[in-house]
């Protein structure tokens, strides 16, 4: 389940 969280963080950083 934490995998989805990691994916969201990566997306946020990428769009940062």
C-alpha positions in Angstrom: 0.0 0.0 0.0 2.9 2.3 0.7 3.9 1.9 -2.9 1.1 4.2 -4.0 2.3 6.8 -1.5 5.8 6.5 -3.0 4.4 6.9 -6.4 2.5 10.0 -5.3 5.6 11.5 -3.8 7.6 10.9 -6.9 4.9 12.5 -9.0 4.8 15.5 -6.7 8.6 15.9 -6.8 8.5 15.5 -10.6 5.9 18.2 -10.9 7.8 20.3 -8.3 
